[in-house]
């Protein structure tokens, strides 16, 4: 029996608010590593010297280990300190209902992101950037431009300014807003300067 619909944002919000309380350090250092090790043993996961697994049986075991890990471990909400659990049916229904492709970016810079299967002849979408890492405001514009100007890069994942105008971009302050606006401006300027104004971000 499958779930009638995937869990939406409203259902997730309700479940998180009533979910099991867990301290973040317990989640990070006990729950996740313990469950990951249990799944590794249960599903006999071993990569050896292979970076990308090509063994179909191993790929199947990896999928089932990941599914089991999600069912067993759940999702952790750091703001609430609570865990939300999903059933196998809910997870599989979410996978079935997920979009098969998405378009990232616009105009000549847009790319279509579709699922790839083992040994695909289609090149992957290359996302580059500091990916949410804190970046000094002194180097932020040049760093972003260094990614955008590379022809092999399809989309950008920006970093986070840790200061703006010399002030700490502290959460829940006006400086956080100013830093976010500066990040957007630097990213858009870099894309325009490199002739890629529609690059997906």
N, C-alpha and C positions, 0 to 999 in steps of 0.2 A: 504494500500500500504506500502510495506517495503522498506527500503533503500537497494540499490544494494550491498553495502558492508559496513562493519563497518568503522568508522573514523580511518584512520591510523595516524602515527606519523607526516607525512608531512602535512596532512589536519589540524591536531591539532595545529601544529606550526603556520600555516597561520592564523587560527582562533584566537589563542591567541594574535598574533601580531596586529590583527585588532579588538580585543575584547574590551568590555566596561572597562574603567579605574575605579578602585575602590581602595581606601586606605585600607591597610591591617587591621588596627584597625576597620574600618567600617565593613569590611567583617567578622572579628572575633567576634565583639561585637554587631553588629546590624543585618547584612544580615542573617547570619547563625542562630542565636537564634530566630529571628523574624519568619523566614520561618519554622524552626523546630516547634515552638509553633503553627503556623497556621496549619501545617500538623497534629500535635497531635490532634487538635480540629476537623479539617475537617474529619479525618479518625477515630475519637473516639478511640485513642490509650491510653490504661490504663493497666498497668501490675498488679496493686494491690500488693500483697505480693509474687507473683510468679516471680522467677528469670528467668526461661526459659519458654516462652509461649508454652503451649501445645494445645491451642485452635486454630483449623484450620482457623476459621473465622478471628481471630486476626492475625494469620500469614499472611493471604491474605491481610488484611488491612495494615499490616506493609510493605509488598512488594510494594503495590500501593502507600503508603505514601512515601517510599524511592524513588520510580520512579518519583513521582510528585515533591519531594524535589530536585532531581537531575535536572529535566527539568526546574524547577523554579529558582533554585539557580545557577546551572552550576558548573564549576570547576574553582578554583582560582589559578593563577600562581603568586607565591610570588616574583619571579625575575622580572617579567614584570609589576606586579600590575594590571593585566587584567583578565577578566573572559571569559571563552569559554562556550558556550551553546550548548547542543545537543537536537535533537528532540526525541520524544518518539520512533519513528521508528528506529532512529540510535542507541539508547540505547538497544532496544530489539534485533536488528540485531547483535549488539556486544555480547549480552548474548547468542544468538543462535550460533554464530561462535566461542565462547570461547571453549578452550579445555575441554573435559569431565574429563580428568585425566592428571596428570603430575607426573613424577618421580623426586624425590629430593634426591640427594646424589648418591653414587656409590657403587658397590660391595655388600658386606654383610650388609652395613649400609644404603642402599637405601630404600626409602619408596615410595609407590604409594599413591598419594593424589587424592582422588575422592570425588565428591559431596556426602554429606550425607543428607538424608531427615529425617523428624520428627520421633522420637523414633527409630532410626536406631540401629540395633544390632551390627553394625560394630563400633569398637572403633575409636575415632577421632585421627588424627595426632597431636602429642603434640610438639609444638614449644616452646622453652624456651630461655631465655637470657635477657640481659638488653634492648634489642629492640631499639637500636639507642640512648639510654640515655647516657649522658656523664659519664665516669667512670675514676677514678683516676688511673694513670699508676702503682701506688704502689700495687693496688689490682686487676688490670685487669686480669693477668694470672690466679690467684687463683679463681677469680669469674667465668671466662669462664670454667675452669676445673670443678667447682662445678656443673655447669649445664650439661656439657657433660658426666660426670661420672654417672648421674642418668639413670638407665635402662629405665625408663618410657619416657624419652625425646627422640623424634625421629629426630628433626632437631634443629639447633641453629640459633638464631637471635642475632647477635653481638651488642655490645655497641660501643661507640665512645671514643677514648682517648682524654681527654681535654688538656693533656700535653704529651710531649715526650722528654726524656732526660732533663726534667725540663723546657722545653720551651713550650709556648702556641702553640697549633696546630691551628693556625689562618688560616682561609680560604684564598685561593689564595696565599699561601706562600709555600716555600719548606718544612716547618715544617708540613704542612697539608699532604704532600706526605709521609714524613717520618712516621708520625703517622699512616696513612693508611697502609703502609707496615708493621709497627709494629703490628697493630691489626691483620692483616692477619697471620703474623708469630705466634703470641700468640694463635690464634684460631686453626691453623693447628697443632701446638705443643700440645695443650690440647687434640685435637681429637686423635692424635697419641699416646700420653701417656696413654689415657684411652682405647686404643684398638679399636677406632672407626674412623680410618683414612678417611673413605668415607662418614662420616656424612654430610648431606646437610646443607649448611650455607646460 
